[in-house]
Amino acid sequence: MRDANEALIVIDVQNDFCPGGALAVANGDAIIPLINEMLPEFSVKVFTQDWHPAGHSSFASSHDGKDPYQTAKMPYGTQVLWPDHCIQGSIGAKLHDHLHRDRADMIIRKGFRAEIDSYSAFFENDRTTPTGLEGYLRTRGVEKLTLVGLATDFCVAYSAIDGARLGFDVTVWEQACRAIDLDGSLDAARADMRAAGVTLEP
């Protein structure tokens, strides 16, 4: 059992990010047994869940003439445009059936504001609007975070960097993550995480 001040943060292990999903990460479901094995080690366990309304501004289908994986300028910066995914109440938005979902102390839903995307478990993509996760972890006495889930180079990396920026001791266990790796995004994310003080465990 880990110390009481350590939390496991399980990022977006949802049907749409697993094989067969709308935004599938290659071998995304392969990490689920590893995560299930880790869950009993931690007294604090938080899952995140992408939770978009239909017509979300991050969807390519919401922008005339744009295709998935192109970018668009948003008030908060450059946004990658994605296939429609993790729409509220859909099968794709559900946490994967093989994940031990009943182990979660808390589930943070993110990306539910139509006008802004949310990669990080801590903040919307404007990097200022909080999800409430920090406050929950502080009240539980958490100081150290282990992050696992999907995808390494987007939601995991943003969450890890924000966690470190907020003063948590953050480790990303890469064996229990998978990446999209869009135009070199995995190498860039790894460099950004290391620069922020995040420990990467292979």
Phi and psi in degrees as GROMACS dihedral restraints (atoms count N, CA, C in turn):
[ dihedral_restraints ]
;  ai    aj    ak    al  type     phi  dphi    fc
    3     4     5     6     1   -73.0    20    10
    4     5     6     7     1   165.4    20    10
    6     7     8     9     1   -62.2    20    10
    7     8     9    10     1   154.9    20    10
    9    10    11    12     1   -65.3    20    10
   10    11    12    13     1   -18.2    20    10
   12    13    14    15     1   -90.6    20    10
   13    14    15    16     1    11.8    20    10
   15    16    17    18     1  -109.6    20    10
   16    17    18    19     1   139.7    20    10
   18    19    20    21     1  -126.2    20    10
   19    20    21    22     1   146.8    20    10
   21    22    23    24     1  -102.2    20    10
   22    23    24    25     1   124.7    20    10
   24    25    26    27     1  -110.4    20    10
   25    26    27    28     1   115.5    20    10
   27    28    29    30     1  -102.8    20    10
   28    29    30    31     1   112.8    20    10
   30    31    32    33     1   -95.6    20    10
   31    32    33    34     1   114.6    20    10
   33    34    35    36     1    52.1    20    10
   34    35    36    37     1    46.4    20    10
   36    37    38    39     1   -86.1    20    10
   37    38    39    40     1    77.7    20    10
   39    40    41    42     1  -118.5    20    10
   40    41    42    43     1   159.5    20    10
   42    43    44    45     1   -57.4    20    10
   43    44    45    46     1   -40.1    20    10
   45    46    47    48     1   -68.8    20    10
   46    47    48    49     1   -17.6    20    10
   48    49    50    51     1   -98.8    20    10
   49    50    51    52     1     1.6    20    10
   51    52    53    54     1  -107.6    20    10
   52    53    54    55     1   164.2    20    10
   54    55    56    57     1   -48.9    20    10
   55    56    57    58     1   132.4    20    10
   57    58    59    60     1    93.2    20    10
   58    59    60    61     1    -9.9    20    10
   60    61    62    63     1   -86.0    20    10
   61    62    63    64     1   171.6    20    10
   63    64    65    66     1   -68.5    20    10
   64    65    66    67     1   -26.6    20    10
   66    67    68    69     1  -135.0    20    10
   67    68    69    70     1    57.9    20    10
   69    70    71    72     1   -67.7    20    10
   70    71    72    73     1   134.4    20    10
   72    73    74    75     1   -95.8    20    10
   73    74    75    76     1   129.6    20    10
   75    76    77    78     1   -53.7    20    10
   76    77    78    79     1   126.4    20    10
   78    79    80    81     1    59.6    20    10
   79    80    81    82     1    27.5    20    10
   81    82    83    84     1   -60.3    20    10
   82    83    84    85     1   -31.3    20    10
   84    85    86    87     1   -79.3    20    10
   85    86    87    88     1   -11.7    20    10
   87    88    89    90     1   -67.1    20    10
   88    89    90    91     1   -19.7    20    10
   90    91    92    93     1   -83.1    20    10
   91    92    93    94     1   -13.6    20    10
   93    94    95    96     1   -62.4    20    10
   94    95    96    97     1   -45.5    20    10
   96    97    98    99     1   -59.2    20    10
   97    98    99   100     1   -37.2    20    10
   99   100   101   102     1   -64.5    20    10
  100   101   102   103     1   -44.2    20    10
  102   103   104   105     1   -63.4    20    10
  103   104   105   106     1   -43.6    20    10
  105   106   107   108     1   -59.9    20    10
  106   107   108   109     1   -36.2    20    10
  108   109   110   111     1   -67.6    20    10
  109   110   111   112     1   -33.0    20    10
  111   112   113   114     1   -76.8    20    10
  112   113   114   115     1   -30.1    20    10
  114   115   116   117     1   -53.7    20    10
  115   116   117   118     1   -43.9    20    10
  117   118   119   120     1   -65.9    20    10
  118   119   120   121     1   -15.3    20    10
  120   121   122   123     1   -74.3    20    10
  121   122   123   124     1   -19.8    20    10
  123   124   125   126     1  -112.3    20    10
  124   125   126   127     1   136.8    20    10
  126   127   128   129     1   -82.4    20    10
  127   128   129   130     1   -19.9    20    10
  129   130   131   132     1  -119.8    20    10
  130   131   132   133     1   121.9    20    10
  132   133   134   135     1  -134.9    20    10
  133   134   135   136     1   120.7    20    10
  135   136   137   138     1  -123.0    20    10
  136   137   138   139     1   131.0    20    10
  138   139   140   141     1  -106.3    20    10
  139   140   141   142     1   147.0    20    10
  141   142   143   144     1  -112.2    20    10
  142   143   144   145     1   157.3    20    10
  144   145   146   147     1  -144.8    20    10
  145   146   147   148     1   116.7    20    10
  147   148   149   150     1   -61.9    20    10
  148   149   150   151     1   134.8    20    10
  150   151   152   153     1  -148.0    20    10
  151   152   153   154     1    75.7    20    10
  153   154   155   156     1   -93.2    20    10
  154   155   156   157     1   139.0    20    10
  156   157   158   159     1   -70.2    20    10
  157   158   159   160     1   155.2    20    10
  159   160   161   162     1   -58.4    20    10
  160   161   162   163     1   142.9    20    10
  162   163   164   165     1    75.9    20    10
  163   164   165   166     1    21.4    20    10
  165   166   167   168     1   -57.1    20    10
  166   167   168   169     1   146.8    20    10
  168   169   170   171     1   -66.1    20    10
  169   170   171   172     1   -17.1    20    10
  171   172   173   174     1   -86.0    20    10
  172   173   174   175     1    -3.7    20    10
  174   175   176   177     1   -84.6    20    10
  175   176   177   178     1   134.0    20    10
  177   178   179   180     1   -58.4    20    10
  178   179   180   181     1   -32.5    20    10
  180   181   182   183     1   -65.3    20    10
  181   182   183   184     1   -13.9    20    10
  183   184   185   186     1   -89.0    20    10
  184   185   186   187     1     0.4    20    10
  186   187   188   189     1  -128.3    20    10
  187   188   189   190     1   113.1    20    10
  189   190   191   192     1   -57.0    20    10
  190   191   192   193     1   132.0    20    10
  192   193   194   195     1    78.8    20    10
  193   194   195   196     1     4.0    20    10
  195   196   197   198     1  -105.1    20    10
  196   197   198   199     1   143.9    20    10
  198   199   200   201     1  -110.0    20    10
  199   200   201   202     1   157.7    20    10
  201   202   203   204     1   -54.2    20    10
  202   203   204   205     1   141.5    20    10
  204   205   206   207     1    80.3    20    10
  205   206   207   208     1    -2.4    20    10
  207   208   209   210     1   -76.9    20    10
  208   209   210   211     1   176.9    20    10
  210   211   212   213     1  -121.2    20    10
  211   212   213   214     1   161.9    20    10
  213   214   215   216     1  -142.2    20    10
  214   215   216   217     1   150.2    20    10
  216   217   218   219     1   -83.3    20    10
  217   218   219   220     1   126.8    20    10
  219   220   221   222     1  -117.0    20    10
  220   221   222   223     1   163.8    20    10
  222   223   224   225     1   -55.3    20    10
  223   224   225   226     1   -25.4    20    10
  225   226   227   228     1   -99.0    20    10
  226   227   228   229     1     3.0    20    10
  228   229   230   231     1   129.7    20    10
  229   230   231   232     1  -166.2    20    10
  231   232   233   234     1   -77.5    20    10
  232   233   234   235     1   132.6    20    10
  234   235   236   237     1  -121.4    20    10
  235   236   237   238     1   126.6    20    10
  237   238   239   240     1   -69.0    20    10
  238   239   240   241     1   136.2    20    10
  240   241   242   243     1   -96.4    20    10
  241   242   243   244     1   131.2    20    10
  243   244   245   246     1  -112.7    20    10
  244   245   246   247     1   159.5    20    10
  246   247   248   249     1   -59.6    20    10
  247   248   249   250     1   152.7    20    10
  249   250   251   252     1   -55.5    20    10
  250   251   252   253     1   129.3    20    10
  252   253   254   255     1  -156.0    20    10
  253   254   255   256     1   157.6    20    10
  255   256   257   258     1    48.0    20    10
  256   257   258   259     1    48.0    20    10
  258   259   260   261     1   -76.5    20    10
  259   260   261   262     1   134.1    20    10
  261   262   263   264     1   -47.5    20    10
  262   263   264   265     1   128.1    20    10
  264   265   266   267     1    81.7    20    10
  265   266   267   268     1    -3.1    20    10
  267   268   269   270     1   -84.7    20    10
  268   269   270   271     1   163.3    20    10
  270   271   272   273     1   -61.3    20    10
  271   272   273   274     1   -38.2    20    10
  273   274   275   276     1   -62.7    20    10
  274   275   276   277     1   -29.5    20    10
  276   277   278   279     1   -80.8    20    10
  277   278   279   280     1   -13.8    20    10
  279   280   281   282     1   -66.6    20    10
  280   281   282   283     1   144.3    20    10
  282   283   284   285     1   -62.4    20    10
  283   284   285   286     1   142.1    20    10
  285   286   287   288     1   -57.4    20    10
  286   287   288   289     1   138.2    20    10
  288   289   290   291     1   -60.3    20    10
  289   290   291   292     1   -29.2    20    10
  291   292   293   294     1   -81.3    20    10
  292   293   294   295     1   -14.0    20    10
  294   295   296   297     1   -73.6    20    10
  295   296   297   298     1   137.5    20    10
  297   298   299   300     1   -77.5    20    10
  298   299   300   301     1    76.9    20    10
  300   301   302   303     1   -65.1    20    10
  301   302   303   304     1   -27.7    20    10
  303   304   305   306     1   -69.8    20    10
  304   305   306   307     1   -10.1    20    10
  306   307   308   309     1   -79.6    20    10
  307   308   309   310     1   -15.5    20    10
  309   310   311   312     1   -68.9    20    10
  310   311   312   313     1   131.9    20    10
  312   313   314   315     1   -76.8    20    10
  313   314   315   316     1   -32.8    20    10
  315   316   317   318     1  -151.9    20    10
  316   317   318   319     1   143.6    20    10
  318   319   320   321     1  -118.5    20    10
  319   320   321   322     1   120.6    20    10
  321   322   323   324     1   -95.8    20    10
  322   323   324   325     1   120.4    20    10
  324   325   326   327     1   -95.9    20    10
  325   326   327   328     1   135.4    20    10
  327   328   329   330     1  -136.0    20    10
  328   329   330   331     1   158.3    20    10
  330   331   332   333     1    79.4    20    10
  331   332   333   334     1    18.8    20    10
  333   334   335   336     1   -86.7    20    10
  334   335   336   337     1    -7.9    20    10
  336   337   338   339     1   -86.4    20    10
  337   338   339   340     1   124.3    20    10
  339   340   341   342     1   -62.6    20    10
  340   341   342   343     1   -26.5    20    10
  342   343   344   345     1   -94.0    20    10
  343   344   345   346     1    -2.8    20    10
  345   346   347   348     1  -148.3    20    10
  346   347   348   349     1   138.5    20    10
  348   349   350   351     1   -85.0    20    10
  349   350   351   352     1   168.4    20    10
  351   352   353   354     1  -146.5    20    10
  352   353   354   355     1   102.3    20    10
  354   355   356   357     1   -84.0    20    10
  355   356   357   358     1   -45.3    20    10
  357   358   359   360     1   -74.5    20    10
  358   359   360   361     1   147.3    20    10
  360   361   362   363     1   -72.1    20    10
  361   362   363   364     1   -14.3    20    10
  363   364   365   366     1  -103.0    20    10
  364   365   366   367     1   -33.9    20    10
  366   367   368   369     1  -141.8    20    10
  367   368   369   370     1   152.3    20    10
  369   370   371   372     1   -65.5    20    10
  370   371   372   373     1   173.0    20    10
  372   373   374   375     1   -70.7    20    10
  373   374   375   376     1    -5.1    20    10
  375   376   377   378     1   -78.2    20    10
  376   377   378   379     1    -6.1    20    10
  378   379   380   381     1    67.9    20    10
  379   380   381   382     1    10.5    20    10
  381   382   383   384     1  -126.6    20    10
  382   383   384   385     1   -30.9    20    10
  384   385   386   387     1   -78.1    20    10
  385   386   387   388     1   114.9    20    10
  387   388   389   390     1   -81.8    20    10
  388   389   390   391     1   154.1    20    10
  390   391   392   393     1   -89.6    20    10
  391   392   393   394     1   -17.7    20    10
  393   394   395   396     1   100.3    20    10
  394   395   396   397     1    -6.5    20    10
  396   397   398   399     1   -64.1    20    10
  397   398   399   400     1   -41.6    20    10
  399   400   401   402     1   -57.4    20    10
  400   401   402   403     1   -47.0    20    10
  402   403   404   405     1   -60.8    20    10
  403   404   405   406     1   -41.0    20    10
  405   406   407   408     1   -61.5    20    10
  406   407   408   409     1   -46.8    20    10
  408   409   410   411     1   -64.6    20    10
  409   410   411   412     1   -39.8    20    10
  411   412   413   414     1   -61.7    20    10
  412   413   414   415     1   -43.2    20    10
  414   415   416   417     1   -69.3    20    10
  415   416   417   418     1   -22.5    20    10
  417   418   419   420     1   -86.9    20    10
  418   419   420   421     1    -1.7    20    10
  420   421   422   423     1    76.8    20    10
  421   422   423   424     1    23.1    20    10
  423   424   425   426     1   -80.3    20    10
  424   425   426   427     1   135.9    20    10
  426   427   428   429     1  -124.3    20    10
  427   428   429   430     1   -23.1    20    10
  429   430   431   432     1  -123.0    20    10
  430   431   432   433     1   138.1    20    10
  432   433   434   435     1  -123.8    20    10
  433   434   435   436     1   137.1    20    10
  435   436   437   438     1  -114.1    20    10
  436   437   438   439     1   124.4    20    10
  438   439   440   441     1  -108.9    20    10
  439   440   441   442     1   137.3    20    10
  441   442   443   444     1  -140.2    20    10
  442   443   444   445     1   163.0    20    10
  444   445   446   447     1   127.2    20    10
  445   446   447   448     1  -150.9    20    10
  447   448   449   450     1  -129.7    20    10
  448   449   450   451     1   139.5    20    10
  450   451   452   453     1  -104.1    20    10
  451   452   453   454     1   150.4    20    10
  453   454   455   456     1   -50.8    20    10
  454   455   456   457     1   -44.1    20    10
  456   457   458   459     1   -89.7    20    10
  457   458   459   460     1    -1.4    20    10
  459   460   461   462     1  -125.8    20    10
  460   461   462   463     1   -89.5    20    10
  462   463   464   465     1   -67.0    20    10
  463   464   465   466     1   -36.2    20    10
  465   466   467   468     1   -66.5    20    10
  466   467   468   469     1   -48.3    20    10
  468   469   470   471     1   -63.6    20    10
  469   470   471   472     1   -45.5    20    10
  471   472   473   474     1   -60.6    20    10
  472   473   474   475     1   -41.1    20    10
  474   475   476   477     1   -65.7    20    10
  475   476   477   478     1   -43.1    20    10
  477   478   479   480     1   -63.7    20    10
  478   479   480   481     1   -45.5    20    10
  480   481   482   483     1   -64.6    20    10
  481   482   483   484     1   -43.0    20    10
  483   484   485   486     1   -65.9    20    10
  484   485   486   487     1   -39.6    20    10
  486   487   488   489     1   -59.9    20    10
  487   488   489   490     1   -44.9    20    10
  489   490   491   492     1   -64.2    20    10
  490   491   492   493     1   -40.4    20    10
  492   493   494   495     1   -62.1    20    10
  493   494   495   496     1   -30.4    20    10
  495   496   497   498     1   -84.5    20    10
  496   497   498   499     1    -0.9    20    10
  498   499   500   501     1    99.9    20    10
  499   500   501   502     1     4.9    20    10
  501   502   503   504     1   -80.1    20    10
  502   503   504   505     1   150.9    20    10
  504   505   506   507     1   -85.6    20    10
  505   506   507   508     1   111.6    20    10
  507   508   509   510     1  -114.8    20    10
  508   509   510   511     1   131.8    20    10
  510   511   512   513     1  -124.0    20    10
  511   512   513   514     1   134.2    20    10
  513   514   515   516     1  -105.8    20    10
  514   515   516   517     1   120.0    20    10
  516   517   518   519     1   -92.5    20    10
  517   518   519   520     1    98.4    20    10
  519   520   521   522     1   -67.0    20    10
  520   521   522   523     1   -25.5    20    10
  522   523   524   525     1   -60.3    20    10
  523   524   525   526     1   -29.3    20    10
  525   526   527   528     1  -105.0    20    10
  526   527   528   529     1    30.5    20    10
  528   529   530   531     1  -133.3    20    10
  529   530   531   532     1   161.2    20    10
  531   532   533   534     1  -140.4    20    10
  532   533   534   535     1   152.1    20    10
  534   535   536   537     1  -114.9    20    10
  535   536   537   538     1   155.6    20    10
  537   538   539   540     1   -79.5    20    10
  538   539   540   541     1   -41.4    20    10
  540   541   542   543     1    55.1    20    10
  541   542   543   544     1    66.7    20    10
  543   544   545   546     1   -94.4    20    10
  544   545   546   547     1   108.7    20    10
  546   547   548   549     1    53.3    20    10
  547   548   549   550     1    47.2    20    10
  549   550   551   552     1    82.2    20    10
  550   551   552   553     1    15.1    20    10
  552   553   554   555     1   -66.6    20    10
  553   554   555   556     1   -27.1    20    10
  555   556   557   558     1   -69.1    20    10
  556   557   558   559     1   -48.2    20    10
  558   559   560   561     1   -60.8    20    10
  559   560   561   562     1   -40.9    20    10
  561   562   563   564     1   -64.0    20    10
  562   563   564   565     1   -42.0    20    10
  564   565   566   567     1   -64.9    20    10
  565   566   567   568     1   -42.0    20    10
  567   568   569   570     1   -60.8    20    10
  568   569   570   571     1   -43.8    20    10
  570   571   572   573     1   -62.8    20    10
  571   572   573   574     1   -42.6    20    10
  573   574   575   576     1   -65.1    20    10
  574   575   576   577     1   -39.6    20    10
  576   577   578   579     1   -65.8    20    10
  577   578   579   580     1   -45.4    20    10
  579   580   581   582     1   -60.7    20    10
  580   581   582   583     1   -42.1    20    10
  582   583   584   585     1   -62.8    20    10
  583   584   585   586     1   -28.9    20    10
  585   586   587   588     1   -83.9    20    10
  586   587   588   589     1    -4.6    20    10
  588   589   590   591     1    94.3    20    10
  589   590   591   592     1    12.8    20    10
  591   592   593   594     1   -79.4    20    10
  592   593   594   595     1   136.6    20    10
  594   595   596   597     1   -87.2    20    10
  595   596   597   598     1   128.0    20    10
  597   598   599   600     1  -104.9    20    10
  598   599   600   601     1   116.4    20    10
  600   601   602   603     1  -100.0    20    10
  601   602   603   604     1   126.7    20    10
